[in-house]
Amino acid sequence: MKKSPAGKQAPGVESGEARRRLSAQEKTRIVRQHLRDGVVVAGLAEKTGAAAGLIHTWIKLALERLDLDDRRTQGSGSGPATSPRGRPLVA
C-alpha cells in the first residue's frame, strides 16, 4: 500500500490494491468514447477505474493535438472552421 508523506493512503487506491496502468490504446478508446459517443466522463471513470480528472487531462491533450494537426493541414486557415467532432462552427 502506497502512503502519502503524512502517512495516509494515497487517494484513489484501495488498501492492498495496485494502481492500474492504462495503455495508450486504452486511453485513446476512453477519449473516443467521450468525444464521439458523448459518454459522460464520470461514467467512463467509474467503468475504467481511472480518475475523472485524469480522463479530462487526456481529452484536453487529445484536443490540443487535433488543433495542432488541423493548423498544419489547413495552411493559411482557409475553409470553414469545425469543432473537434468535425461539426461546422456557426458564428
VOTORNU-85535 format. One line per field, with one value per residue: residue number from 1; x, y, z of N, C-alpha, C in turn. Coordinates in nm, 3 decimals, always signed. Example, Ala and Ser with C-alpha at 12.3 -4.5 7.8 and 13.67 -1.06 7.14 Angstrom:
2
tordo	c(1, 2) $
n.x	c(+1.319, +1.285) $
n.y	c(-0.569, -0.225) $
n.z	c(+0.780, +0.708) $
ca.x	c(+1.230, +1.367) $
ca.y	c(-0.450, -0.106) $
ca.z	c(+0.780, +0.714) $
c.x	c(+1.320, +1.290) $
c.y	c(-0.330, +0.003) $
c.z	c(+0.780, +0.787) $
//
This chain:
91
tordo	c(1, 2, 3, 4, 5, 6, 7, 8, 9, 10, 11, 12, 13, 14, 15, 16, 17, 18, 19, 20, 21, 22, 23, 24, 25, 26, 27, 28, 29, 30, 31, 32, 33, 34, 35, 36, 37, 38, 39, 40, 41, 42, 43, 44, 45, 46, 47, 48, 49, 50, 51, 52, 53, 54, 55, 56, 57, 58, 59, 60, 61, 62, 63, 64, 65, 66, 67, 68, 69, 70, 71, 72, 73, 74, 75, 76, 77, 78, 79, 80, 81, 82, 83, 84, 85, 86, 87, 88, 89, 90, 91) $
n.x	c(+0.085, +0.066, +0.179, +0.109, +0.316, +0.230, +0.159, -0.083, -0.311, -0.264, -0.470, -0.752, -0.661, -0.730, -0.695, -0.433, -0.460, -0.324, -0.209, -0.352, -0.218, -0.286, -0.283, -0.170, -0.351, -0.581, -0.633, -0.684, -0.916, -1.093, -1.102, -1.209, -1.462, -1.581, -1.565, -1.670, -1.899, -2.027, -2.019, -2.043, -1.791, -1.772, -1.901, -1.729, -1.503, -1.587, -1.637, -1.384, -1.203, -1.023, -0.930, -1.159, -1.058, -0.813, -0.895, -1.015, -0.783, -0.654, -0.838, -0.818, -0.550, -0.568, -0.744, -0.592, -0.381, -0.522, -0.598, -0.351, -0.273, -0.475, -0.416, -0.175, -0.250, -0.437, -0.301, -0.308, -0.533, -0.766, -1.102, -1.395, -1.441, -1.424, -1.562, -1.402, -1.530, -1.581, -1.794, -1.948, -1.860, -2.065, -2.104) $
n.y	c(-0.118, +0.213, +0.501, +0.839, +1.131, +1.215, +0.983, +0.882, +0.689, +0.679, +0.882, +0.740, +0.483, +0.171, -0.018, -0.244, -0.266, -0.253, +0.012, +0.069, +0.062, +0.221, +0.145, +0.323, +0.275, +0.206, +0.446, +0.610, +0.488, +0.545, +0.827, +0.860, +0.744, +0.938, +1.174, +1.100, +0.939, +1.065, +0.982, +1.024, +1.167, +1.099, +0.851, +0.702, +0.710, +0.565, +0.319, +0.243, +0.279, +0.481, +0.808, +1.080, +1.339, +1.281, +1.163, +1.386, +1.535, +1.375, +1.408, +1.683, +1.699, +1.544, +1.700, +1.932, +1.828, +1.756, +2.011, +2.126, +1.957, +2.017, +2.283, +2.255, +2.115, +2.283, +2.502, +2.815, +2.865, +2.864, +2.776, +2.628, +2.663, +2.403, +2.200, +1.992, +1.754, +1.759, +1.907, +2.187, +2.516, +2.774, +3.118) $
n.z	c(+0.000, -0.094, +0.065, +0.155, +0.218, +0.472, +0.589, +0.523, +0.323, -0.029, -0.240, -0.408, -0.424, -0.318, -0.014, -0.035, -0.307, -0.629, -0.840, -1.155, -1.475, -1.774, -2.119, -2.413, -2.616, -2.471, -2.338, -2.558, -2.657, -2.447, -2.456, -2.714, -2.676, -2.520, -2.683, -2.939, -2.889, -2.684, -2.420, -2.074, -1.869, -1.596, -1.590, -1.754, -1.593, -1.370, -1.488, -1.593, -1.389, -1.383, -1.276, -1.292, -1.334, -1.451, -1.690, -1.806, -1.849, -2.044, -2.251, -2.298, -2.384, -2.617, -2.772, -2.800, -2.951, -3.182, -3.267, -3.327, -3.537, -3.721, -3.777, -3.907, -4.140, -4.258, -4.343, -4.457, -4.317, -4.455, -4.548, -4.390, -4.037, -3.795, -3.528, -3.271, -3.318, -3.582, -3.669, -3.829, -3.724, -3.614, -3.658) $
ca.x	c(+0.000, +0.144, +0.141, +0.149, +0.414, +0.170, +0.127, -0.218, -0.317, -0.274, -0.610, -0.792, -0.604, -0.785, -0.597, -0.384, -0.488, -0.219, -0.258, -0.360, -0.163, -0.361, -0.202, -0.208, -0.471, -0.695, -0.661, -0.745, -1.052, -1.171, -1.122, -1.302, -1.597, -1.634, -1.579, -1.756, -2.026, -2.087, -2.025, -2.008, -1.661, -1.791, -1.933, -1.606, -1.415, -1.638, -1.623, -1.244, -1.123, -0.936, -0.987, -1.225, -0.966, -0.713, -0.961, -1.026, -0.649, -0.634, -0.924, -0.759, -0.430, -0.612, -0.799, -0.479, -0.310, -0.606, -0.591, -0.221, -0.278, -0.562, -0.344, -0.072, -0.311, -0.515, -0.210, -0.341, -0.656, -0.884, -1.201, -1.480, -1.393, -1.504, -1.539, -1.322, -1.610, -1.597, -1.916, -1.917, -1.883, -2.150, -2.074) $
ca.y	c(+0.000, +0.335, +0.601, +0.976, +1.175, +1.228, +0.850, +0.843, +0.614, +0.762, +0.891, +0.661, +0.349, +0.094, -0.093, -0.365, -0.263, -0.190, +0.107, +0.011, +0.146, +0.204, +0.159, +0.435, +0.235, +0.213, +0.589, +0.659, +0.435, +0.619, +0.963, +0.848, +0.720, +1.067, +1.271, +1.051, +0.882, +1.151, +0.916, +1.116, +1.135, +1.030, +0.712, +0.640, +0.696, +0.455, +0.195, +0.208, +0.292, +0.598, +0.928, +1.169, +1.448, +1.228, +1.148, +1.522, +1.571, +1.304, +1.471, +1.813, +1.674, +1.497, +1.814, +2.018, +1.762, +1.771, +2.151, +2.145, +1.885, +2.094, +2.404, +2.214, +2.072, +2.392, +2.601, +2.956, +2.877, +2.875, +2.670, +2.651, +2.616, +2.292, +2.160, +1.870, +1.643, +1.778, +1.981, +2.327, +2.617, +2.880, +3.246) $
ca.z	c(+0.000, -0.106, +0.164, +0.128, +0.318, +0.605, +0.638, +0.481, +0.199, -0.148, -0.283, -0.523, -0.420, -0.206, +0.062, -0.098, -0.450, -0.709, -0.939, -1.289, -1.582, -1.898, -2.240, -2.499, -2.688, -2.379, -2.316, -2.682, -2.660, -2.349, -2.510, -2.827, -2.624, -2.476, -2.792, -3.048, -2.844, -2.583, -2.290, -1.966, -1.810, -1.468, -1.622, -1.801, -1.477, -1.289, -1.566, -1.617, -1.268, -1.396, -1.214, -1.387, -1.366, -1.542, -1.819, -1.861, -1.898, -2.171, -2.351, -2.329, -2.465, -2.749, -2.846, -2.835, -3.060, -3.301, -3.307, -3.392, -3.664, -3.810, -3.819, -4.004, -4.266, -4.317, -4.401, -4.433, -4.239, -4.541, -4.529, -4.273, -3.906, -3.744, -3.390, -3.266, -3.369, -3.725, -3.699, -3.862, -3.619, -3.666, -3.592) $
c.x	c(+0.089, +0.091, +0.187, +0.248, +0.358, +0.131, -0.012, -0.210, -0.332, -0.419, -0.636, -0.737, -0.657, -0.674, -0.561, -0.405, -0.376, -0.283, -0.253, -0.304, -0.239, -0.269, -0.251, -0.337, -0.595, -0.734, -0.731, -0.889, -1.143, -1.202, -1.221, -1.445, -1.661, -1.663, -1.675, -1.895, -2.096, -2.100, -1.972, -1.878, -1.676, -1.821, -1.810, -1.510, -1.458, -1.613, -1.477, -1.157, -1.024, -1.006, -1.045, -1.133, -0.858, -0.772, -0.978, -0.892, -0.621, -0.714, -0.864, -0.636, -0.467, -0.665, -0.690, -0.401, -0.390, -0.599, -0.460, -0.218, -0.362, -0.489, -0.239, -0.135, -0.390, -0.426, -0.250, -0.468, -0.779, -0.978, -1.280, -1.419, -1.485, -1.469, -1.451, -1.398, -1.638, -1.722, -1.879, -1.948, -1.962, -2.122, -2.201) $
c.y	c(+0.123, +0.438, +0.738, +1.017, +1.184, +1.092, +0.803, +0.769, +0.710, +0.765, +0.804, +0.521, +0.279, +0.016, -0.223, -0.370, -0.191, -0.091, +0.041, +0.110, +0.116, +0.228, +0.281, +0.402, +0.243, +0.359, +0.647, +0.613, +0.514, +0.760, +0.959, +0.825, +0.850, +1.158, +1.225, +1.011, +0.965, +1.086, +1.012, +1.070, +1.060, +0.881, +0.636, +0.614, +0.576, +0.321, +0.149, +0.210, +0.406, +0.718, +1.019, +1.284, +1.404, +1.210, +1.285, +1.569, +1.503, +1.368, +1.604, +1.795, +1.629, +1.613, +1.911, +1.959, +1.774, +1.912, +2.178, +2.077, +1.962, +2.217, +2.370, +2.181, +2.185, +2.499, +2.742, +2.974, +2.892, +2.758, +2.695, +2.593, +2.505, +2.264, +2.036, +1.748, +1.656, +1.854, +2.126, +2.420, +2.732, +3.007, +3.312) $
c.z	c(+0.000, -0.007, +0.119, +0.236, +0.460, +0.664, +0.601, +0.349, +0.081, -0.196, -0.405, -0.525, -0.295, -0.137, -0.009, -0.249, -0.524, -0.807, -1.076, -1.389, -1.710, -2.017, -2.318, -2.575, -2.599, -2.354, -2.438, -2.692, -2.566, -2.401, -2.626, -2.779, -2.579, -2.594, -2.900, -3.001, -2.737, -2.445, -2.183, -1.899, -1.678, -1.489, -1.671, -1.686, -1.393, -1.359, -1.575, -1.492, -1.273, -1.333, -1.322, -1.429, -1.464, -1.682, -1.885, -1.916, -2.031, -2.282, -2.395, -2.419, -2.606, -2.833, -2.886, -2.953, -3.189, -3.356, -3.379, -3.528, -3.765, -3.863, -3.924, -4.139, -4.333, -4.379, -4.363, -4.353, -4.324, -4.516, -4.401, -4.145, -3.858, -3.600, -3.390, -3.318, -3.518, -3.765, -3.731, -3.745, -3.682, -3.588, -3.546) $
//
